[in-house]
């Protein structure tokens, strides 16, 4: 069985692919351009992709293909209906990065509301050395206890984030993007209600027709001017130009972003032109990528291959 991994660099050099290597004739490429796909998959029985686009032409280029493994949860890069029409199952990986995403979510939330960037800079630039006081009250920050924590998308990750928010003493509610209040542990509210009452909003939804541009300037105007929004779902859920405008107009207090509509982002991305960069924290889609999560991802890919 020939197994071809088209973008193995996405796993990272610090994580072994050995669980997959033992399952057959394994060939991995750190990255693959669209022009290289057809040649590289022509003899593949199993194809592993993370972000490489795999459409009709790419699938047709692999006549022996028996399985497509997506090295992620999201499968937007694969033409699943066409693969299924040819009897080729497409398998992704669930619940490998829940704790990793939750951890980065709260890294962003806590850094934002506690103004850690400003205070860190205050010390490192020497301003603290010149102070007449032992502390700095130049920036106001608040505690999570007693605040309203709104979650968009109460799936596995959303529920883990909710659990942690409750430990901090926050009041959790959620908006179900599919319209079904499936989680009975927390109040399900409308999007307008979530926007209006939340002090922190954390996005953990997939990108689909219901969530694309779910949060635009109109929705951002409904938030409290003291509120923060964090996007750990998909970039297209929050309109990026509108969020940049909202921050520049001080419609909301700040944002933490780990996902983008196009990754990596272009040099002229609206987030990079925000007037007060202190109000936004940007990370390069790292939420899923703790070393533990990536090791589990490899193991689960191997299990998917063993199933055929």
Secondary structure, DSSP 8 states (H G I E B T S, - for coil): -EEEES-GGGT-TTS--HHHHTTSEEEE-S---GGGHHHHHTT-SEEEESSS-B-HHHHHT-TT--EEEESSS--TTB-HHHHHHTT-EEE---SSSHHHHHHHHHHHHHHHHTTHHHHHHHHHTTTGGG-SSSS--SS----STT-EEEEE--SHHHHHHHHHHHHTT-EEEEE-TTS----TTSEE--HHHHHHH-SEEEE----STTTTT-B-HHHHTTS-TT-EEEE-S-GGGB-HHHHHHHHHTTSSSEEEE---SSSS--TT-GGGG-S-GGGEEE--S-TT--HHHHHHHHHHHHHHHHT-
